[in-house]
Amino acid sequence: MLEDLSQHILDIAENSLNAGASRVEITVEQDVGQNLLKLTVSDDGRGMDAETVVKVLDPFYTTRTTRRVGLGLPFLKQSAELCGGFLSLASVPGEGTTLVAEFALDCIDRPPLGNIPSTLVTLLAGAPAVHWVYCHVCDGRAFTFDSEEVVAVLEDPEMLRSAEVALWLRNFLRENIESTEHPD
């Protein structure tokens, strides 16, 4: 079972990669004044038709051959709804997919964010050729990470797999996400 939002992000991003995405954008927005936590994941993968969009929210539907159920999206949808929010999934064949999940920020049943920096490093190292964009917004303050900027400095996307680079990235992401959440 996926216990925090970072694990859901990993699961959703894996779906994006399986759909052939070359660009994945992940945004986490927290707004205390509006009591809102919003997760958005968009990709440019092959997309899905309307019938498949409905099916992927069914826990007994999966395209994977390693298991018979696909619980990630149904659990995320249930969790969002339990927290006064919703999950929406929009997809266009040949263009990509966008998932939005909203939660009441103060809901006791809301999954914690989890270890977002480690999740992002896992995605970067696992698919270094993909263009990853992560945006973290907290009460109007924003931090955006774009993997193309890092790859331009490294000059080789495969360097994202190096332990040294992964450690630096994890610390860089953690510091910037924390400073967005706690600017003091």
MDTraj code that builds the backbone (N, CA, C; nanometers):
import mdtraj as md
import numpy as np

residues = "MET LEU GLU ASP LEU SER GLN HIS ILE LEU ASP ILE ALA GLU ASN SER LEU ASN ALA GLY ALA SER ARG VAL GLU ILE THR VAL GLU GLN ASP VAL GLY GLN ASN LEU LEU LYS LEU THR VAL SER ASP ASP GLY ARG GLY MET ASP ALA GLU THR VAL VAL LYS VAL LEU ASP PRO PHE TYR THR THR ARG THR THR ARG ARG VAL GLY LEU GLY LEU PRO PHE LEU LYS GLN SER ALA GLU LEU CYS GLY GLY PHE LEU SER LEU ALA SER VAL PRO GLY GLU GLY THR THR LEU VAL ALA GLU PHE ALA LEU ASP CYS ILE ASP ARG PRO PRO LEU GLY ASN ILE PRO SER THR LEU VAL THR LEU LEU ALA GLY ALA PRO ALA VAL HIS TRP VAL TYR CYS HIS VAL CYS ASP GLY ARG ALA PHE THR PHE ASP SER GLU GLU VAL VAL ALA VAL LEU GLU ASP PRO GLU MET LEU ARG SER ALA GLU VAL ALA LEU TRP LEU ARG ASN PHE LEU ARG GLU ASN ILE GLU SER THR GLU HIS PRO ASP".split()
xyz = np.array([
    [0.0841, -0.1183, 0.0000],
    [0.0000, 0.0000, 0.0000],
    [0.0881, 0.1239, 0.0000],
    [0.0472, 0.2237, -0.0749],
    [0.1225, 0.3478, -0.0837],
    [0.0824, 0.4365, 0.0340],
    [0.1793, 0.4662, 0.1194],
    [0.1473, 0.5326, 0.2455],
    [0.1645, 0.6837, 0.2454],
    [0.2396, 0.7369, 0.1491],
    [0.2552, 0.8820, 0.1458],
    [0.2510, 0.9310, 0.0009],
    [0.2430, 1.0619, -0.0149],
    [0.2282, 1.1167, -0.1498],
    [0.3522, 1.0959, -0.2355],
    [0.4701, 1.0910, -0.1742],
    [0.5901, 1.0676, -0.2544],
    [0.5847, 0.9294, -0.3199],
    [0.5279, 0.8316, -0.2517],
    [0.5134, 0.6982, -0.3109],
    [0.4100, 0.6994, -0.4236],
    [0.3049, 0.7780, -0.4074],
    [0.2066, 0.7931, -0.5151],
    [0.2715, 0.8610, -0.6354],
    [0.3537, 0.9624, -0.6096],
    [0.4227, 1.0311, -0.7193],
    [0.5096, 0.9317, -0.7965],
    [0.5821, 0.8479, -0.7242],
    [0.6669, 0.7467, -0.7880],
    [0.5819, 0.6530, -0.8751],
    [0.4687, 0.6094, -0.8235],
    [0.3802, 0.5194, -0.8965],
    [0.3239, 0.5869, -1.0221],
    [0.2793, 0.7098, -1.0084],
    [0.2220, 0.7831, -1.1217],
    [0.3295, 0.8093, -1.2269],
    [0.4491, 0.8497, -1.1824],
    [0.5583, 0.8760, -1.2763],
    [0.5993, 0.7487, -1.3497],
    [0.5941, 0.6347, -1.2817],
    [0.6240, 0.5072, -1.3472],
    [0.5212, 0.4815, -1.4581],
    [0.3948, 0.5156, -1.4319],
    [0.2923, 0.5033, -1.5361],
    [0.3249, 0.5938, -1.6543],
    [0.3731, 0.7150, -1.6257],
    [0.4113, 0.8081, -1.7323],
    [0.5237, 0.7501, -1.8169],
    [0.6230, 0.6924, -1.7504],
    [0.7349, 0.6326, -1.8231],
    [0.6875, 0.5149, -1.9084],
    [0.5992, 0.4318, -1.8520],
    [0.5447, 0.3185, -1.9282],
    [0.4633, 0.3650, -2.0480],
    [0.4124, 0.4869, -2.0420],
    [0.3354, 0.5441, -2.1531],
    [0.4259, 0.6178, -2.2521],
    [0.5571, 0.6067, -2.2343],
    [0.6510, 0.6657, -2.3291],
    [0.6758, 0.8143, -2.3124],
    [0.6465, 0.8694, -2.1954],
    [0.6657, 1.0133, -2.1738],
    [0.8130, 1.0517, -2.1844],
    [0.8376, 1.1662, -2.2463],
    [0.9727, 1.2212, -2.2509],
    [0.9830, 1.3450, -2.1610],
    [0.8680, 1.3914, -2.1136],
    [0.8628, 1.5064, -2.0216],
    [0.7549, 1.4783, -1.9177],
    [0.7916, 1.4955, -1.7907],
    [0.6970, 1.4765, -1.6809],
    [0.7085, 1.5975, -1.5887],
    [0.5963, 1.6600, -1.5599],
    [0.5916, 1.7747, -1.4695],
    [0.5129, 1.7356, -1.3456],
    [0.5727, 1.7616, -1.2286],
    [0.5122, 1.7286, -1.0999],
    [0.5040, 1.8570, -1.0189],
    [0.3858, 1.8869, -0.9672],
    [0.3690, 2.0067, -0.8853],
    [0.2983, 1.9692, -0.7553],
    [0.3531, 2.0166, -0.6445],
    [0.2898, 2.0033, -0.5136],
    [0.2627, 2.1451, -0.4655],
    [0.1357, 2.1750, -0.4377],
    [0.0963, 2.3080, -0.3905],
    [0.0320, 2.2956, -0.2538],
    [0.0802, 2.3767, -0.1597],
    [0.0201, 2.3829, -0.0267],
    [-0.0255, 2.5268, -0.0030],
    [-0.1501, 2.5420, 0.0377],
    [-0.2039, 2.6743, 0.0665],
    [-0.2794, 2.6666, 0.1984],
    [-0.2158, 2.7145, 0.3042],
    [-0.2752, 2.7077, 0.4375],
    [-0.4042, 2.7886, 0.4422],
    [-0.4052, 2.9084, 0.3837],
    [-0.5236, 2.9937, 0.3855],
    [-0.6446, 2.9294, 0.3201],
    [-0.6216, 2.8516, 0.2158],
    [-0.7317, 2.7824, 0.1480],
    [-0.7480, 2.6382, 0.1955],
    [-0.6641, 2.5980, 0.2933],
    [-0.6683, 2.4624, 0.3478],
    [-0.6598, 2.3585, 0.2356],
    [-0.5601, 2.3758, 0.1484],
    [-0.5513, 2.2965, 0.0272],
    [-0.4118, 2.2368, 0.0080],
    [-0.4097, 2.1101, -0.0252],
    [-0.2893, 2.0436, -0.0752],
    [-0.3277, 1.9868, -0.2103],
    [-0.2523, 2.0238, -0.3138],
    [-0.2848, 1.9832, -0.4498],
    [-0.1623, 1.9190, -0.5136],
    [-0.1824, 1.8023, -0.5719],
    [-0.0785, 1.7306, -0.6439],
    [-0.1200, 1.7238, -0.7901],
    [-0.0295, 1.7662, -0.8789],
    [-0.0548, 1.7597, -1.0222],
    [0.0627, 1.6891, -1.0889],
    [0.0330, 1.5924, -1.1735],
    [0.1357, 1.5249, -1.2523],
    [0.0876, 1.5245, -1.3969],
    [0.1694, 1.5821, -1.4858],
    [0.1370, 1.5881, -1.6282],
    [0.2496, 1.5246, -1.7077],
    [0.2129, 1.4558, -1.8149],
    [0.3157, 1.3979, -1.9003],
    [0.2767, 1.4119, -2.0467],
    [0.3738, 1.3869, -2.1331],
    [0.3501, 1.3915, -2.2769],
    [0.3534, 1.2508, -2.3369],
    [0.3123, 1.1528, -2.2576],
    [0.3099, 1.0145, -2.3040],
    [0.2001, 0.9903, -2.4060],
    [0.1742, 0.8645, -2.4341],
    [0.0799, 0.8323, -2.5414],
    [-0.0656, 0.8601, -2.5052],
    [-0.0953, 0.8878, -2.3790],
    [-0.2321, 0.9207, -2.3402],
    [-0.3238, 0.7994, -2.3423],
    [-0.4484, 0.8244, -2.3066],
    [-0.5487, 0.7171, -2.2980],
    [-0.6799, 0.7671, -2.3557],
    [-0.7595, 0.6729, -2.4060],
    [-0.8934, 0.7096, -2.4496],
    [-0.9839, 0.7198, -2.3265],
    [-1.1037, 0.7726, -2.3447],
    [-1.1959, 0.7969, -2.2325],
    [-1.2306, 0.6681, -2.1582],
    [-1.2452, 0.5587, -2.2297],
    [-1.2789, 0.4308, -2.1671],
    [-1.1664, 0.3840, -2.0738],
    [-1.0425, 0.3993, -2.1179],
    [-0.9287, 0.3577, -2.0358],
    [-0.9135, 0.4475, -1.9136],
    [-0.9408, 0.5768, -1.9270],
    [-0.9335, 0.6693, -1.8130],
    [-1.0261, 0.6215, -1.7017],
    [-1.1457, 0.5775, -1.7370],
    [-1.2403, 0.5266, -1.6376],
    [-1.1866, 0.3968, -1.5765],
    [-1.1332, 0.3090, -1.6591],
    [-1.0838, 0.1796, -1.6117],
    [-0.9677, 0.1926, -1.5140],
    [-0.8753, 0.2876, -1.5369],
    [-0.7565, 0.2948, -1.4505],
    [-0.7911, 0.3353, -1.3074],
    [-0.9105, 0.3850, -1.2848],
    [-0.9528, 0.4184, -1.1494],
    [-1.0224, 0.3002, -1.0809],
    [-1.0335, 0.1889, -1.1524],
    [-1.0893, 0.0651, -1.0990],
    [-0.9746, -0.0175, -1.0399],
    [-0.9834, -0.0553, -0.9124],
    [-0.8714, -0.1284, -0.8509],
    [-0.8452, -0.2660, -0.9132],
    [-0.9389, -0.3183, -0.9885],
    [-0.9193, -0.4503, -1.0469],
    [-0.8739, -0.4443, -1.1923],
    [-0.8327, -0.3251, -1.2345],
    [-0.7810, -0.3078, -1.3706],
    [-0.6337, -0.2713, -1.3622],
    [-0.5530, -0.3358, -1.4431],
    [-0.4123, -0.2980, -1.4559],
    [-0.3636, -0.3429, -1.5925],
    [-0.2651, -0.2712, -1.6440],
    [-0.2022, -0.3134, -1.7693],
    [-0.0760, -0.3933, -1.7400],
    [-0.0379, -0.3998, -1.6141],
    [0.0838, -0.4717, -1.5763],
    [0.0596, -0.6219, -1.5777],
    [0.1642, -0.6948, -1.6100],
    [0.1540, -0.8409, -1.6121],
    [0.2067, -0.9014, -1.4829],
    [0.2660, -0.8207, -1.3956],
    [0.3255, -0.8725, -1.2722],
    [0.2256, -0.8843, -1.1590],
    [0.1089, -0.8226, -1.1728],
    [0.0050, -0.8365, -1.0703],
    [-0.1313, -0.8162, -1.1359],
    [-0.2346, -0.8592, -1.0657],
    [-0.3677, -0.8554, -1.1254],
    [-0.4485, -0.7312, -1.0902],
    [-0.4008, -0.6519, -0.9979],
    [-0.4758, -0.5329, -0.9583],
    [-0.3871, -0.4101, -0.9694],
    [-0.4482, -0.2958, -0.9914],
    [-0.3769, -0.1692, -0.9979],
    [-0.4329, -0.0783, -0.8905],
    [-0.3740, -0.0794, -0.7730],
    [-0.4332, -0.0102, -0.6587],
    [-0.3873, 0.1348, -0.6412],
    [-0.2806, 0.1757, -0.7077],
    [-0.2256, 0.3092, -0.6844],
    [-0.3248, 0.4225, -0.7033],
    [-0.3797, 0.4358, -0.8228],
    [-0.4732, 0.5458, -0.8495],
    [-0.6034, 0.5328, -0.7711],
    [-0.6631, 0.4126, -0.7604],
    [-0.7844, 0.4027, -0.6783],
    [-0.7611, 0.4418, -0.5315],
    [-0.6449, 0.4027, -0.4747],
    [-0.6155, 0.4419, -0.3360],
    [-0.5965, 0.5929, -0.3240],
    [-0.5286, 0.6526, -0.4208],
    [-0.5085, 0.7978, -0.4174],
    [-0.6429, 0.8688, -0.4289],
    [-0.7294, 0.8212, -0.5158],
    [-0.8634, 0.8808, -0.5318],
    [-0.9425, 0.8694, -0.4019],
    [-0.9413, 0.7505, -0.3422],
    [-1.0137, 0.7294, -0.2167],
    [-0.9586, 0.8209, -0.1074],
    [-0.8284, 0.8315, -0.0993],
    [-0.7659, 0.9149, 0.0020],
    [-0.8045, 1.0621, -0.0164],
    [-0.8013, 1.1097, -0.1408],
    [-0.8390, 1.2485, -0.1684],
    [-0.9839, 1.2736, -0.1284],
    [-1.0720, 1.1817, -0.1632],
    [-1.2143, 1.1985, -0.1309],
    [-1.2388, 1.1925, 0.0197],
    [-1.1664, 1.1058, 0.0907],
    [-1.1786, 1.0999, 0.2371],
    [-1.1341, 1.2302, 0.3031],
    [-1.0498, 1.3044, 0.2311],
    [-0.9971, 1.4306, 0.2852],
    [-1.0661, 1.5514, 0.2233],
    [-1.1897, 1.5342, 0.1797],
    [-1.2681, 1.6468, 0.1290],
    [-1.2244, 1.6963, -0.0066],
    [-1.1495, 1.6166, -0.0802],
    [-1.1001, 1.6580, -0.2107],
    [-1.1493, 1.5671, -0.3208],
    [-1.0684, 1.5562, -0.4241],
    [-1.1058, 1.4773, -0.5403],
    [-0.9803, 1.4378, -0.6170],
    [-0.9980, 1.3477, -0.7103],
    [-0.8941, 1.3134, -0.8065],
    [-0.9553, 1.3244, -0.9442],
    [-0.8875, 1.3940, -1.0342],
    [-0.9336, 1.3996, -1.1732],
    [-0.8203, 1.3537, -1.2634],
    [-0.8593, 1.2921, -1.3717],
    [-0.7645, 1.2380, -1.4671],
    [-0.8114, 1.2792, -1.6053],
    [-0.7276, 1.3538, -1.6753],
    [-0.7594, 1.3968, -1.8114],
    [-0.6504, 1.3433, -1.9035],
    [-0.6915, 1.2878, -2.0155],
    [-0.5945, 1.2294, -2.1061],
    [-0.6419, 1.2418, -2.2496],
    [-0.5464, 1.2640, -2.3390],
    [-0.5751, 1.2722, -2.4808],
    [-0.4801, 1.1765, -2.5523],
    [-0.5350, 1.0799, -2.6244],
    [-0.4477, 0.9876, -2.6967],
    [-0.3487, 1.0633, -2.7861],
    [-0.2224, 1.0263, -2.7758],
    [-0.1180, 1.0898, -2.8554],
    [-0.0634, 1.2192, -2.7988],
    [-0.1228, 1.2689, -2.6895],
    [-0.0791, 1.3967, -2.6332],
    [-0.0322, 1.3880, -2.4896],
    [-0.0912, 1.2988, -2.4093],
    [-0.0474, 1.2870, -2.2707],
    [-0.1617, 1.2843, -2.1719],
    [-0.1213, 1.2864, -2.0450],
    [-0.2168, 1.2699, -1.9351],
    [-0.1846, 1.3693, -1.8242],
    [-0.2896, 1.4180, -1.7595],
    [-0.2735, 1.5043, -1.6422],
    [-0.3608, 1.4508, -1.5303],
    [-0.2983, 1.4312, -1.4152],
    [-0.3680, 1.3881, -1.2946],
    [-0.3642, 1.5032, -1.1950],
    [-0.4774, 1.5299, -1.1318],
    [-0.4850, 1.6299, -1.0253],
    [-0.5531, 1.5640, -0.9059],
    [-0.4891, 1.5719, -0.7901],
    [-0.5492, 1.5225, -0.6659],
    [-0.5461, 1.6367, -0.5648],
    [-0.6614, 1.6648, -0.5050],
    [-0.6700, 1.7703, -0.4039],
    [-0.7151, 1.7103, -0.2726],
    [-0.6588, 1.7666, -0.1637],
    [-0.6877, 1.7220, -0.0277],
    [-0.7083, 1.8446, 0.0606],
    [-0.7917, 1.8310, 0.1645],
    [-0.7954, 1.9328, 0.2688],
    [-0.6623, 1.9200, 0.3432],
    [-0.5886, 2.0282, 0.3493],
    [-0.4542, 2.0271, 0.4075],
    [-0.4552, 1.9821, 0.5529],
    [-0.5579, 2.0213, 0.6279],
    [-0.5597, 1.9912, 0.7713],
    [-0.6298, 1.8596, 0.8059],
    [-0.6676, 1.7824, 0.7045],
    [-0.7383, 1.6567, 0.7313],
    [-0.6439, 1.5566, 0.7967],
    [-0.6876, 1.4996, 0.9073],
    [-0.6054, 1.4044, 0.9816],
    [-0.5770, 1.2782, 0.9000],
    [-0.6620, 1.2470, 0.8037],
    [-0.6437, 1.1278, 0.7211],
    [-0.5599, 1.1526, 0.5958],
    [-0.5170, 1.2773, 0.5748],
    [-0.4385, 1.3088, 0.4552],
    [-0.3028, 1.2412, 0.4633],
    [-0.2619, 1.1745, 0.3536],
    [-0.1292, 1.1141, 0.3569],
    [-0.0224, 1.2229, 0.3688],
    [0.0856, 1.1951, 0.4422],
    [0.1946, 1.2934, 0.4494],
    [0.2642, 1.3039, 0.3140],
    [0.3405, 1.4109, 0.2957],
    [0.4142, 1.4270, 0.1706],
    [0.5165, 1.3158, 0.1517],
    [0.5798, 1.2741, 0.2584],
    [0.6833, 1.1720, 0.2460],
    [0.8144, 1.2331, 0.2014],
    [0.9026, 1.1500, 0.1506],
    [1.0370, 1.1933, 0.1138],
    [1.0422, 1.2305, -0.0343],
    [0.9923, 1.3492, -0.0646],
    [0.9876, 1.3982, -0.2025],
    [1.1282, 1.4048, -0.2639],
    [1.2301, 1.4585, -0.1942],
    [1.3638, 1.4642, -0.2564],
    [1.4161, 1.3272, -0.2989],
    [1.4022, 1.2270, -0.2155],
    [1.4498, 1.0934, -0.2523],
    [1.3688, 1.0356, -0.3681],
    [1.2404, 1.0611, -0.3706],
    [1.1572, 1.0157, -0.4827],
    [1.2034, 1.0793, -0.6130],
    [1.2296, 1.2096, -0.6097],
    [1.2743, 1.2784, -0.7312],
    [1.4095, 1.2254, -0.7775],
    [1.5005, 1.2010, -0.6848],
    [1.6317, 1.1468, -0.7212],
    [1.6157, 1.0074, -0.7818],
    [1.5268, 0.9275, -0.7275],
    [1.4999, 0.7947, -0.7833],
    [1.4500, 0.8063, -0.9271],
    [1.3598, 0.8994, -0.9531],
    [1.3080, 0.9197, -1.0877],
    [1.4176, 0.9679, -1.1822],
    [1.4976, 1.0628, -1.1365],
    [1.6061, 1.1164, -1.2194],
    [1.7067, 1.0078, -1.2550],
    [1.7468, 0.9287, -1.1571],
    [1.8456, 0.8230, -1.1811],
    [1.7859, 0.7096, -1.2645],
    [1.6594, 0.6819, -1.2454],
    [1.5948, 0.5729, -1.3176],
    [1.5650, 0.6052, -1.4624],
    [1.5453, 0.7326, -1.4935],
    [1.5129, 0.7736, -1.6309],
    [1.5816, 0.9078, -1.6592],
    [1.7152, 0.9062, -1.6698],
    [1.7889, 1.0322, -1.6856],
    [1.7617, 1.1048, -1.8173],
    [1.7142, 1.0348, -1.9190],
    [1.6870, 1.1000, -2.0471],
    [1.5537, 1.1739, -2.0485],
    [1.4699, 1.1483, -1.9486],
    [1.3401, 1.2161, -1.9402],
    [1.3614, 1.3572, -1.8861],
    [1.2847, 1.4508, -1.9384],
    [1.2876, 1.5884, -1.8895],
    [1.1911, 1.5967, -1.7711],
    [1.2467, 1.6083, -1.6514],
    [1.1684, 1.6150, -1.5278],
    [1.1594, 1.7596, -1.4815],
    [1.0399, 1.8036, -1.4461],
    [1.0202, 1.9361, -1.3879],
    [0.9407, 1.9164, -1.2594],
    [0.9942, 1.9688, -1.1494],
    [0.9254, 1.9604, -1.0208],
    [0.9065, 2.1018, -0.9680],
    [0.7842, 2.1329, -0.9268],
    [0.7549, 2.2640, -0.8679],
    [0.6893, 2.2418, -0.7319],
    [0.7411, 2.3103, -0.6320],
    [0.6867, 2.3027, -0.4970],
    [0.6422, 2.4438, -0.4584],
    [0.5149, 2.4585, -0.4307],
    [0.4589, 2.5896, -0.3979],
    [0.3994, 2.5821, -0.2585],
    [0.4334, 2.6785, -0.1745],
    [0.3789, 2.6839, -0.0397],
    [0.3426, 2.8280, -0.0073],
    [0.2138, 2.8519, 0.0061],
    [0.1622, 2.9850, 0.0396],
    [0.2230, 3.0946, -0.0484],
    [0.2296, 3.0685, -0.1766],
    [0.2764, 3.1673, -0.2731],
    [0.4263, 3.1638, -0.3008],
    [0.5042, 3.0982, -0.2163],
    [0.6480, 3.0845, -0.2409],
    [0.6698, 2.9597, -0.3258],
    [0.7575, 2.9700, -0.4268],
    [0.7739, 2.8566, -0.5164],
    [0.9206, 2.8222, -0.5395],
    [0.9452, 2.6940, -0.5531],
    [1.0753, 2.6403, -0.5931],
    [1.0502, 2.5497, -0.7127],
    [1.1266, 2.5712, -0.8206],
    [1.1133, 2.4869, -0.9388],
    [1.2470, 2.4243, -0.9716],
    [1.2440, 2.2945, -0.9949],
    [1.3617, 2.2186, -1.0361],
    [1.3378, 2.1686, -1.1774],
    [1.4352, 2.1895, -1.2656],
    [1.4258, 2.1456, -1.4038],
    [1.5487, 2.0611, -1.4343],
    [1.5288, 1.9334, -1.4642],
    [1.6423, 1.8436, -1.4862],
    [1.7289, 1.8863, -1.6044],
    [1.6722, 1.9560, -1.7017],
    [1.7520, 2.0001, -1.8165],
    [1.8618, 2.0966, -1.7736],
    [1.8359, 2.1777, -1.6711],
    [1.9387, 2.2705, -1.6224],
    [2.0566, 2.1943, -1.5623],
    [2.0271, 2.0862, -1.4892],
    [2.1324, 2.0052, -1.4276],
    [2.2092, 1.9289, -1.5353],
    [2.1368, 1.8711, -1.6291],
    [2.2014, 1.7953, -1.7373],
    [2.2914, 1.8871, -1.8197],
    [2.2519, 2.0128, -1.8399],
    [2.3356, 2.1065, -1.9151],
    [2.4701, 2.1277, -1.8451],
    [2.4695, 2.1301, -1.7131],
    [2.5939, 2.1467, -1.6377],
    [2.6753, 2.0174, -1.6412],
    [2.6082, 1.9045, -1.6238],
    [2.6769, 1.7745, -1.6215],
    [2.7249, 1.7323, -1.7604],
    [2.6576, 1.7800, -1.8644],
    [2.6866, 1.7499, -2.0040],
    [2.6568, 1.6058, -2.0435],
    [2.6041, 1.5256, -1.9507],
    [2.5690, 1.3874, -1.9816],
    [2.4585, 1.3434, -1.8865],
    [2.3375, 1.3140, -1.9376],
    [2.2282, 1.2747, -1.8490],
    [2.2596, 1.1514, -1.7646],
    [2.3452, 1.0640, -1.8135],
    [2.3806, 0.9431, -1.7379],
    [2.4494, 0.9766, -1.6057],
    [2.5053, 1.0965, -1.5938],
    [2.5682, 1.1388, -1.4686],
    [2.4665, 1.1489, -1.3553],
    [2.3372, 1.1585, -1.3905],
    [2.2326, 1.1622, -1.2879],
    [2.2275, 1.0311, -1.2103],
    [2.2889, 0.9265, -1.2636],
    [2.2924, 0.7967, -1.1971],
    [2.4076, 0.7854, -1.0975],
    [2.4989, 0.8805, -1.0999],
    [2.6154, 0.8740, -1.0108],
    [2.5740, 0.9008, -0.8664],
    [2.6341, 0.8267, -0.7742],
    [2.6022, 0.8414, -0.6317],
    [2.6322, 0.9822, -0.5829],
    [2.7423, 1.0393, -0.6274],
    [2.7787, 1.1761, -0.5856],
    [2.6735, 1.2771, -0.6279],
    [2.6331, 1.2693, -0.7542],
    [2.5326, 1.3622, -0.8068],
    [2.3989, 1.3389, -0.7367],
    [2.3618, 1.2128, -0.7170],
    [2.2346, 1.1808, -0.6506],
    [2.2311, 1.2382, -0.5090],
    [2.3396, 1.2237, -0.4354],
    [2.3459, 1.2769, -0.2994],
    [2.3351, 1.4293, -0.3009],
    [2.4083, 1.4935, -0.3914],
    [2.4020, 1.6394, -0.4007],
    [2.2596, 1.6841, -0.4355],
    [2.1993, 1.6169, -0.5348],
    [2.0630, 1.6530, -0.5759],
    [1.9633, 1.6363, -0.4620],
    [1.9730, 1.5243, -0.3902],
    [1.8792, 1.5011, -0.2788],
    [1.8899, 1.6126, -0.1753],
    [2.0121, 1.6515, -0.1404],
    [2.0308, 1.7591, -0.0425],
    [1.9834, 1.8926, -0.0974],
    [2.0138, 1.9207, -0.2239],
    [1.9707, 2.0448, -0.2885],
    [1.8184, 2.0549, -0.2891],
    [1.7531, 1.9464, -0.3294],
    [1.6064, 1.9451, -0.3334],
    [1.5482, 1.9608, -0.1938],
    [1.6015, 1.8884, -0.0968],
    [1.5511, 1.8964, 0.0410],
    [1.5619, 2.0393, 0.0942],
    [1.6789, 2.1009, 0.0781],
    [1.6988, 2.2373, 0.1288],
    [1.6022, 2.3359, 0.0645],
    [1.5836, 2.3262, -0.0661],
    [1.4969, 2.4214, -0.1351],
    [1.3494, 2.3981, -0.1059],
    [1.3083, 2.2735, -0.0942],
    [1.1690, 2.2457, -0.0571],
    [1.1423, 2.2944, 0.0842],
    [1.2350, 2.2657, 0.1767],
    [1.2178, 2.3127, 0.3141],
    [1.2159, 2.4639, 0.3233],
    [1.3010, 2.5324, 0.2453],
    [1.3014, 2.6791, 0.2520],
    [1.1749, 2.7385, 0.1905],
    [1.1105, 2.6654, 0.1004],
    [0.9828, 2.7101, 0.0463],
    [0.8727, 2.6961, 0.1518],
    [0.8797, 2.5863, 0.2278],
    [0.7788, 2.5616, 0.3310],
    [0.8022, 2.6458, 0.4561],
    [0.9291, 2.6707, 0.4881],
    [0.9662, 2.7432, 0.6111],
    [1.0701, 2.8486, 0.5747],
    [1.0277, 2.9665, 0.5287],
    [1.1218, 3.0663, 0.4786],
    [1.2101, 3.1325, 0.5855],
    [1.1813, 3.1126, 0.7129],
    [1.2581, 3.1807, 0.8162],
    [1.3997, 3.1322, 0.8190],
])
top = md.Topology()
chain = top.add_chain()
for i, resn in enumerate(residues, 1):
    res = top.add_residue(resn, chain, resSeq=i)
    for name in ("N", "CA", "C"):
        top.add_atom(name, md.element.get_by_symbol(name[0]), res)
traj = md.Trajectory(xyz[None], top)
